[in-house]
Each structure stands twice: as C-alpha cells, then as structure tokens.
Amino acid sequence: MKPEFRELVAASGLDVVTKPLDEAVVLAALEELHGLSGRLERMASEKDETFVLHAADARYLVKVSGEAREDLVLQTEVLQHLERTAPELPVPVVKSGVDGADLHDLASGRSLRVLSFLPGEPLAGRPADPEPFGRWHGQLTRALAGFRGGNRTLLWDLRHLGALEPTNGLAHEILAECAARVRPGELETQLVHNDLSPHNILVGANGELAGVLDFGDVLSTAVVFDLAIALSNLLDPDATDLWAAPLAWLRGYLQIRPVAEEELALLPLLATARLVQRALIASWRARQDPARADYVHSHASRDWDAARAAHADLPAAAERVLEVRR
C-alpha cells in the first residue's frame, strides 16, 4: 500500500470500522433532540449509519455519523445552499432539532442529523431516457457553482488516482494514461456532487425526477471529474452500444452547463478510470470491513467488465463525445 493511499484513507474516514449503534439509543436521541418517535428501519450505507424513521405523521431520513471524523457541516451547508438557491431541485431538507441546531453530538462521540424523506424509487434498473437526467445534473452543477468552500481531501476524488496500486494490467494501463494526460490543476474547478449515479437519483411513478441523494462525497474538484463519474455509472458492458446512455446524459448536461472541448475529450478516459478506482477501492474496503463487503461489492461488481469494454476503443469514444458538443 502506497503511503499516500494510507493518508487518503485516513482523511476520508475509511480506516475505521463503524460498529452498529443500538437502535434504542438512536430512538432516545431522536425523542430528546427532535421530539420525534416511531419505528426505525436500517438502510445500507458505506460509512455512516442510515435509518428511515417511520413516525406517526411522516417519514424522516436519520443519519448517524461513522466513528471516523466526517465533514457533516459541509454536507449540511451544501443542502441548505441548494434549498435557498435551487428550490426546484428535489434534495433532502435538513430538519433542525428542538434547540434549533442542525447537528447533535451523541454520547458515543458520533453525530446525528435528521433530513426530510424523499419518496420515489432509485433510477437504477429502470428504463429511462438519460438525457433529461443529464439536464438535471447540469442544473445541479450550475447551482453548486455559487457555493464557496468544499476544499477537502477524499479518496474518491479522481485527482488522487496516482495513490492507487494497480492490481492488474488493465488498471496499470489506465492509471498510467491518466498520469500522462490529465493535469488536475489546469481543469475548471468548483464544488460538485462527486457521486451522482442512478442509485443516488429517485424517480416518481411517471419516471420524473423525485430526488437527488447522498451528498457525502461533495467537494471542490474538477467539474469534468464529476461528469465522468456520472457517465461511468451508465457504462453497461452488456449494452449493444456501450456509450449510448452516457452520451445521451452528456447531451442533456451540455444544454445546461458547457464544458471546454479539451476537457470533454478526457471524459472517456476519466469515466474508465473511475470504474478502475471503484473496483480497486472496493476490493480493499471489503477486506477491511467484511460486514459491509456485500454492500461495497454490489456497487463495483461489474466495474472490471465495463472498464475493459470502455478501454478497448477510447479514441473512438472521445470522437463521439466531441460530436455531442458540436
């Protein structure tokens, strides 16, 4: 393991295995701090503990931080920024406690937040035209541009690809090409979602956008990295045309948020690198935290196949990307 990888893991809060908190403790805290009661339903998550509170009047999303330090203040401020500046975007609303505070420290040393619950079903696995969701992504990115801050160190930031240890020839080739071609300091930078995928998008009964979730990886980094992450999640190795869905998303995005041509040309390589990044980190995470191995692997199970298919003809994919812009 490279020293810089260890440092990134620690900075990202991934070096600590979170022990499940007794639900009775969470319910007691909700009663005391928010005046809420009901039934808790535990949800799968990467670092924190996530619950749905089924109260008498409504449902709420309850987040309890993991045992490692997380930038919960940043996440809260970003959601509040979007509530003020882009109310048309369906994102969770932060619910203050009875004392007016948004975050509360528990006796265990962990922090509790309550958010509004957004109804809907994940976009993942549903037939849908990606182009409208690309437009929503562009709108989200444009709304986040007005946020000042978000300078944090995170393993999931694509500018840290060089810290990864390639475990096979494909990973070595892709990471080497990124090192040669991608210069993060020269790319347009702002605060971005950094983890937009069909799993983090909710749709309603008619397929309309119902929610944008999971701002846990939000940070200031290259805009094209954020776009590449979204496109990588649409690369299906079983699809007749691997790039059809990503290009449709890109077409919608560019209608709202332009990207320079020289940065667009990097998208296929960066999207492929994201798949490799996720596969390598997932393998490491599964070894470190076996209790969450199924959850971790479920989000990376097909990444190697998709990366292999995408890497087979990157120049042609780059030409198709540029055609969308023209």
BAMIKE-771154 format. One record per residue (C-alpha): residue in three letters; x, y, z. Coordinates in steps of 0.1 Angstrom, whole numbers, plus 5000, padded with zeros to 4 digits. Each point is the difference from the previous one (the first is absolute). Example, Ala and Ser with C-alpha at 12.3 -4.5 7.8 and 13.67 -1.06 7.14 Angstrom:
> ronu|x|y|z
> ALA|5123|4955|5078 .
> SER|5014|5034|4993 .
END
This chain:
> ronu|x|y|z
> MET|5000|5000|5000 .
> LYS|5014|5034|4990 .
> PRO|5005|5025|5028 .
> GLU|4978|5026|4983 .
> PHE|4972|4974|4998 .
> ARG|5002|4994|5037 .
> GLU|4998|5038|5006 .
> LEU|4970|5003|4977 .
> VAL|4983|4971|5017 .
> ALA|5004|5017|5034 .
> ALA|4989|5034|4987 .
> SER|4969|4984|4984 .
> GLY|4990|4982|5032 .
> LEU|5003|4966|4984 .
> ASP|5026|4987|5025 .
> VAL|4975|4994|5028 .
> VAL|4974|4972|5001 .
> THR|4967|5014|5013 .
> LYS|4983|4979|5025 .
> PRO|4962|4999|4997 .
> LEU|4983|5023|5025 .
> ASP|4972|4986|5021 .
> GLU|4967|5012|4985 .
> ALA|4986|5008|5034 .
> VAL|5028|5026|5004 .
> VAL|4991|5016|4967 .
> LEU|4963|5001|5009 .
> ALA|5007|5015|5034 .
> ALA|5021|5027|4984 .
> LEU|4973|5008|4974 .
> GLU|4974|5004|5028 .
> GLU|5023|5022|5020 .
> LEU|5015|5021|4973 .
> HIS|4973|5002|4974 .
> GLY|4968|4990|5018 .
> LEU|4996|4972|4975 .
> SER|4989|4964|5007 .
> GLY|4991|4969|4979 .
> ARG|5015|4969|4984 .
> LEU|5035|5000|4986 .
> GLU|5009|4981|4968 .
> ARG|5037|4996|4994 .
> MET|5014|5006|4965 .
> ALA|5032|4989|4984 .
> SER|5028|5026|4999 .
> GLU|5038|5003|4995 .
> LYS|5013|5019|5031 .
> ASP|4972|5014|5021 .
> GLU|4968|4983|5013 .
> THR|4968|5009|4982 .
> PHE|4965|4995|5011 .
> VAL|4965|5008|4989 .
> LEU|4978|5011|5030 .
> HIS|4964|4991|4995 .
> ALA|4983|5026|5022 .
> ALA|4963|5005|5004 .
> ASP|4998|5030|4977 .
> ALA|5028|4994|4975 .
> ARG|5032|4982|4992 .
> TYR|5035|5015|5006 .
> LEU|5035|4990|4990 .
> VAL|5022|4997|5030 .
> LYS|5038|5000|4996 .
> VAL|5024|4991|5028 .
> SER|5037|5007|4991 .
> GLY|5025|4972|5000 .
> GLU|5027|4997|5026 .
> ALA|5025|5019|4978 .
> ARG|4998|5037|4996 .
> GLU|4978|5012|4972 .
> ASP|4993|5035|4986 .
> LEU|4964|5000|5009 .
> VAL|5000|5038|5003 .
> LEU|5009|5003|4963 .
> GLN|4973|4975|4990 .
> THR|4974|5019|5020 .
> GLU|5011|5034|4986 .
> VAL|4998|4987|4964 .
> LEU|4965|4987|5005 .
> GLN|4989|5033|5015 .
> HIS|5017|5019|4971 .
> LEU|4980|4980|4975 .
> GLU|4968|5005|5019 .
> ARG|5005|5038|4997 .
> THR|5014|5003|4965 .
> ALA|4984|4971|4981 .
> PRO|4967|4991|5016 .
> GLU|4989|4982|4968 .
> LEU|5026|4973|5007 .
> PRO|4986|4972|5022 .
> VAL|5027|4996|5027 .
> PRO|4996|4990|5036 .
> VAL|4991|5029|5024 .
> VAL|5019|5002|5033 .
> LYS|4977|4998|5030 .
> SER|5011|5020|5030 .
> GLY|4996|4987|5035 .
> VAL|4979|5014|5028 .
> ASP|5030|5022|5009 .
> GLY|5003|5013|4964 .
> ALA|5033|4982|4994 .
> ASP|5005|4979|4968 .
> LEU|5026|4976|5014 .
> HIS|5001|4984|5034 .
> ASP|5028|4981|5017 .
> LEU|4990|4967|5016 .
> ALA|5016|4986|5032 .
> SER|5017|4974|4978 .
> GLY|5020|5028|4983 .
> ARG|4981|4997|4968 .
> SER|4977|5026|4984 .
> LEU|4963|4999|4991 .
> ARG|4981|5017|4972 .
> VAL|4964|4999|4989 .
> LEU|4990|5006|4964 .
> SER|4968|5000|4981 .
> PHE|4991|4967|4984 .
> LEU|4996|5002|4962 .
> PRO|4976|4974|4986 .
> GLY|5007|4982|4968 .
> GLU|5019|4971|4985 .
> PRO|5037|4999|4990 .
> LEU|5006|5007|4964 .
> ALA|5024|4970|4999 .
> GLY|4985|4971|4981 .
> ARG|4971|5020|4985 .
> PRO|4996|5007|4963 .
> ALA|5004|5038|4995 .
> ASP|5013|5025|4976 .
> PRO|5033|5013|5015 .
> GLU|4998|5034|4983 .
> PRO|4976|5017|5024 .
> PHE|5020|4988|5030 .
> GLY|5031|5014|4983 .
> ARG|4982|5034|4999 .
> TRP|4993|4997|5037 .
> HIS|5036|4991|5007 .
> GLY|5010|5032|4981 .
> GLN|4976|5020|5020 .
> LEU|5013|4986|5033 .
> THR|5036|5008|4989 .
> ARG|4990|5035|4991 .
> ALA|4983|5005|5033 .
> LEU|5030|4987|5020 .
> ALA|5023|5024|4982 .
> GLY|4989|5028|5023 .
> PHE|5012|4981|5031 .
> ARG|5033|5011|5015 .
> GLY|5020|4973|5018 .
> GLY|5002|4963|4998 .
> ASN|5038|4997|4999 .
> ARG|5004|4965|5016 .
> THR|5021|4969|4994 .
> LEU|4981|4970|4989 .
> LEU|5011|4967|4986 .
> TRP|4971|5001|4975 .
> ASP|5013|5031|4983 .
> LEU|5014|4991|4966 .
> ARG|5029|5023|5004 .
> HIS|5015|4974|5024 .
> LEU|5001|4971|4975 .
> GLY|5037|4998|5003 .
> ALA|4997|4988|5036 .
> LEU|4984|4968|4989 .
> GLU|5019|4967|4996 .
> PRO|4991|4983|4967 .
> THR|4993|4963|5005 .
> ASN|4999|4990|4963 .
> GLY|5012|5011|4966 .
> LEU|4968|5019|4991 .
> ALA|5001|5021|5031 .
> HIS|5037|5007|4994 .
> GLU|4994|5012|4964 .
> ILE|4970|5022|5009 .
> LEU|5017|5016|5031 .
> ALA|5032|5006|4980 .
> GLU|4980|5017|4972 .
> CYS|4983|5022|5025 .
> ALA|5033|5010|5015 .
> ALA|5013|5010|4966 .
> ARG|4969|5018|4987 .
> VAL|4981|5015|5029 .
> ARG|5012|5031|5018 .
> PRO|4975|5007|5027 .
> GLY|5015|5035|5008 .
> GLU|4991|5011|4965 .
> LEU|4963|4989|5000 .
> GLU|4970|5022|5009 .
> THR|4992|4994|5037 .
> GLN|4970|5006|5023 .
> LEU|4980|4982|5026 .
> VAL|4983|4969|4985 .
> HIS|4979|4971|5011 .
> ASN|5028|4975|4992 .
> ASP|4978|4969|5002 .
> LEU|4970|5004|4977 .
> SER|4988|4966|4989 .
> PRO|4966|4983|4993 .
> HIS|5002|4987|5036 .
> ASN|5000|5036|5013 .
> ILE|4971|5012|4978 .
> LEU|4964|4994|5009 .
> VAL|4972|5000|4974 .
> GLY|4962|5002|5004 .
> ALA|4973|4978|4986 .
> ASN|5002|5017|4966 .
> GLY|5038|4999|4998 .
> GLU|5004|5036|5011 .
> LEU|5029|5011|5022 .
> ALA|4989|4997|5036 .
> GLY|5033|5003|5019 .
> VAL|5037|5005|5000 .
> LEU|5017|4982|5029 .
> ASP|5033|4993|5017 .
> PHE|5021|5032|5003 .
> GLY|5026|4982|5021 .
> ASP|5027|5003|4974 .
> VAL|4994|5036|4991 .
> LEU|5032|5021|4995 .
> SER|5017|5025|4979 .
> THR|5017|4983|4970 .
> ALA|5001|5000|4962 .
> VAL|4965|5003|4985 .
> VAL|5009|4975|4973 .
> PHE|5009|4974|5028 .
> ASP|4964|5003|5013 .
> LEU|4986|4996|4965 .
> ALA|5022|4970|4993 .
> ILE|4988|4983|5032 .
> ALA|4964|5004|4989 .
> LEU|5008|4986|4965 .
> SER|5020|4971|5015 .
> ASN|4969|4988|5018 .
> LEU|4981|4997|4967 .
> LEU|5027|4978|4983 .
> ASP|4982|4966|4997 .
> PRO|5023|4973|4986 .
> ASP|4970|4980|4988 .
> ALA|4985|5030|4980 .
> THR|5000|4998|4962 .
> ASP|5016|5034|4999 .
> LEU|5021|5006|5031 .
> TRP|5000|5038|4997 .
> ALA|4964|5006|4989 .
> ALA|4987|5007|5035 .
> PRO|5030|5021|5012 .
> LEU|4998|5021|4968 .
> ALA|4963|5007|5005 .
> TRP|5007|5011|5035 .
> LEU|5028|5022|4988 .
> ARG|4978|5015|4973 .
> GLY|4975|5012|5027 .
> TYR|5028|5012|5023 .
> LEU|5016|5022|4973 .
> GLN|4967|5017|4993 .
> ILE|5002|5015|5035 .
> ARG|5037|5000|5010 .
> PRO|5027|5004|4972 .
> VAL|5034|4983|5003 .
> ALA|5031|5009|4981 .
> GLU|5009|4978|4971 .
> GLU|5034|4990|5013 .
> GLU|4984|4988|5032 .
> LEU|4972|4982|4982 .
> ALA|5026|4980|4981 .
> LEU|5012|4985|5033 .
> LEU|4965|4987|5010 .
> PRO|5003|4964|4987 .
> LEU|5034|4995|5016 .
> LEU|4988|5015|5033 .
> ALA|4968|4980|5000 .
> THR|5020|4969|4995 .
> ALA|5024|5010|5027 .
> ARG|4971|5005|5024 .
> LEU|4990|4964|4995 .
> VAL|5035|4988|5008 .
> GLN|5002|5023|5030 .
> ARG|4967|4986|5014 .
> ALA|5010|4964|4994 .
> LEU|5034|5004|5016 .
> ILE|4986|5018|5030 .
> ALA|4971|4976|5004 .
> SER|5024|4970|5002 .
> TRP|5020|5018|5027 .
> ARG|4969|5011|5019 .
> ALA|4985|4965|4999 .
> ARG|5032|4986|5017 .
> GLN|5000|5027|5026 .
> ASP|4963|4999|5009 .
> PRO|4985|4965|4992 .
> ALA|4966|5010|5015 .
> ARG|4995|5025|4972 .
> ALA|5016|4979|4973 .
> ASP|4968|4991|4983 .
> TYR|4989|5036|4998 .
> VAL|5034|5011|4987 .
> HIS|5003|4973|4974 .
> SER|4964|5006|4988 .
> HIS|5010|5034|4987 .
> ALA|5032|4988|4984 .
> SER|4992|4964|4988 .
> ARG|5000|5008|4963 .
> ASP|5026|5028|4999 .
> TRP|5028|4979|4986 .
> ASP|4979|4987|4971 .
> ALA|4988|5036|4992 .
> ALA|5035|5014|5003 .
> ARG|5014|4973|4977 .
> ALA|4973|5008|4974 .
> ALA|5004|5037|5003 .
> HIS|5038|4999|4997 .
> ALA|4999|4979|4968 .
> ASP|4993|5031|4979 .
> LEU|5005|5032|5019 .
> PRO|5009|5022|4969 .
> ALA|4967|4992|4983 .
> ALA|4981|5007|5032 .
> ALA|5018|5034|5002 .
> GLU|4989|5008|4965 .
> ARG|4964|4992|5008 .
> VAL|5002|5022|5031 .
> LEU|5012|5029|4980 .
> GLU|4973|4995|4974 .
> VAL|4974|5005|5028 .
> ARG|5014|5034|5006 .
> ARG|5001|5010|4964 .
END
